[in-house]
Amino acid sequence: MSLLHALILGIVQGLTEFLPISSSGHLLIVPWLFDWNDFDDPAIKKAFDVALHAGTLSAVVGYFRRDIVVYVRAAIGSMMSARPASPDARIAWFLILSSVPAALAGALFESWIDDTLGTPTVIGATLIVFAVILAVADRRDGQRSLEDMTWKQATGIGLAQVLALNPGTSRSGITISAGRFFGLDRWSAARFSFLMSLPITAGAVVFKVGGLLVDGLPPDFVAPMLVGIGASALSGWIAVAGLLRLVRTRTFGIFVLYRIFLGAAILLLVASSWR
């Protein structure tokens, strides 16, 4: 794999993981569009994708480092106290609760998802369908903050995250949409979406990359992987900061339009047999 391809895919991962436009879909579409064949072994490709998620994981941890410390301390304190959980402790437990459905579904259906989904046609159609869902959800006049969230809402957002196992859905897009349907304001929906990526992404990184390290990395894979991780971390930080600033005064409309345009373009390319 060339360093240029690793750099480009790292940037794509970092931006699209947090913008509601589907990182998994873009990581499949970009090589398809440019006819890149960088991986002979599907396991290495999967590990590279997860390594890129390690970069975006570090971006979230770095951006929310103070909040993470507060939530962890609050969660630990709630286990040692008979008093009702504080708002910070409740948010911490909601983040863990919301990660469970997707983690279970991913473990049970990973092979089926890899074999069945992720084709350009499915990605194109999914981009459009969930763009419409995001548009409808964003029109709701939600005013709730994270402190107002209930365990039922956290569970609902977690169940919605399962749909993101299909490339093209967008993990941030579907969880933000669910948050908006449950009445969260845009900033809170985006913030919870970013934070809830921590448990499931951390688990995937440890499991996949850890297994790859045990089996041994191909000598020519180390440098591209490090370049990809660095690029995804930097672009991920920019995406998190930029989106949280954007949604304070703007809607998600620009991302809805982008998804519809890209989805339609992919379907046209497939129909024309150009790719």
Secondary structure, DSSP 8 states (H G I E B T S, - for coil): --HHHHHHHHHHHHHHHHTTT-HHHHHHHHHHHHT----SSHHHHHHHHHHHHHHHHHHHHHHTHHHHHHHHHHHHHHHT-SS---HHHHHHHHHHHHHHHHHHHHHHHHHHHHHHS--HHHHHHHHHHHHHHHHHHHTS---B-GGG--HHHHHHHHHHHHGGGSTTS-HHHHHHHHHHHTTB-HHHHHHHHHHTHHHHHHHHHHHHHHHHHHH---GGGHHHHHHHHHHHHHHHHHHHHHHHHHTTT--SHHHHHHHHHHHHHHHHHHHHT--
